[in-house]
């Protein structure tokens, strides 16, 4: 997209297939609003809270061995390997590493993809901790429109942890997968004249069928996040965008507004539609690492963070068959490693993450545009790299 | 647009006719990004510069007589009469009046409509003052793609002052007016399969035909602003959005990012696509009132402001037949009143304005959603109201 206008072979348009495939992806993930309607997550109009800086040049040189290799790799090399657009590491509340590539910069925003789900789950966990949302209640009790859908007799907790039994395939490789019908419903562009499917996320959710039983197994399905978004909006009278602004974005000195892509009715895509600045993602990570405190003030309930951090049921998680994520669980739409350091993460396709290591007092945030959507493609040279940084930071005094 | 989802009779959708007519207009002008792709005008990530406050309750009670009436009206009443969404008045650099209605708030943004043109004109005037743009050169010399269009042999100055002779009608009431073809070209939504017209603003501009001679008369035609936007982008290598950010938005402590609606190629609508916060519009007004200085620093060349303020040729302007705007002129896409106070203004349909009165040391900014697009509908109870405030401020010492 360079030039005025860009040359035909340099154009990226939402309407054609190039929009969300590599290499156009590298541009589009940093410019989502240019391709679709969006709503704002306001930071308010006050002054941002500066992020203290204490850069450590040694981090780039740290060596680790990727899972799928015998060859050691440097942390700096892993960034290129994984098509990193931006990465920032905080240690004990200070920025120790920060770097930008691709079409991203310090003062720009990037698609968070399914990291968005962790925000939705966190909002729900906050409402639970505040006593405004009862996780043992059925979704149909909060949203009567969902009573006859698969969500109707699922508990809010089952939706929050994605242990619902839903007839819904998110396999992008399968042209008959339900995810395509879902995408069509959520697409904010005007529907074709012969379109007869549901319009908007909510209408789609109303007709989801049950498959299996709720509560049996973890099954990663985006529509749980949007159903949870609907519950949240019904309980609070606010869209997830406005609630995220009120609960978090206005309260921890964010530098930039964030935004959500929306459907035709203006409903934010709670399952994956957020774009934000990388440094603001780091602020969010620090808020979580500090048990909901920011500069000594309790911004979100500590109980909500504790409930995220303790994780879900690894046995339930194991049934989903992530062979590289042995022993992990999923709770409140966060991924919990249950490793020695108690690390947990928000994760989105193409390499987006907020990775929090409480033992190392580390928050690592990364935006990326890996050509392969599934994180299985970048985890082998990402997760051990994060571990190497954590190991280093534990031994290091930054002062 | 209240409720999750909004009830069918409360929905506002870009695809249908309700989007930009009253009463939906009241919502949509404060939520433009929800209906279309946009690009950002970044303020950067630093701290905003606070606007000093010195509110004066007497302003609301000021009386004036509308042009079309014998009955005096209060300033406060004029705001309702004109469907004001937000209004802010600065006197000697301090906020003396500020109020929000409709769907707008202090920390939200609103469509600036053709006030956008004045930003485009200001950017061009800056480039002229910097010696980077020669207003006596032909547009075709800067943008060869426009050589065979009506713009090809127009000077940059003629485009900046809208004295070009163009076969182009902006009469929205006429279904055959060129403005409809222009809107279709600029519409970022995918074109219908049978669409054969130009795609994007630039492609439209390339096929505009000449009508009459350049330089003879002022003729208010939006496409001049977009042609100027193209010249600006070609000269600087930046979109008007990025240039506005670099030249102004990042440099005078703006509170919010602004944004432009874009066409399918991501080209910002330089003729009317800007949305911004009202308080940031006031900062821009103050920058202009202070001859391009902000807190003692020269942000934009004083020569650019002087050239705006001195106005164009009233004789040329008179030929356009604005019977209520006697003696005015148009220069660098600003409206210059040539009244005793030397007031000049940026103006957009439905009541948008930045009104600068140098003698009264006043900057008045207003966003509105008047059901009638043409400012002729609200000028009779707006311009004399502004004059009443100016008269009052001249006699008042705020300290």
Interface residues (C-beta under 8 A of the other chain):
Chain A: X1 X4 X5 X6 X11 X12 X13 X14 X15 X31 X33 X34 X35 X36 X37 X38 X39 X40 X42 X44 X45 X46 X47 X48 X106 X107 X108 X109 X188 X189 X190 X200 X202 X203 X230 X233 X234 X239 X255 X256 X257 X259 X262 X264 X265 X266 X267 X277 X279
Chain B: X1 X4 X5 X6 X11 X12 X13 X14 X15 X31 X33 X34 X35 X36 X37 X38 X39 X40 X42 X44 X45 X46 X47 X48 X106 X107 X108 X109 X188 X189 X190 X200 X202 X203 X230 X233 X234 X237 X239 X255 X256 X257 X259 X262 X264 X265 X266 X267 X277 X279
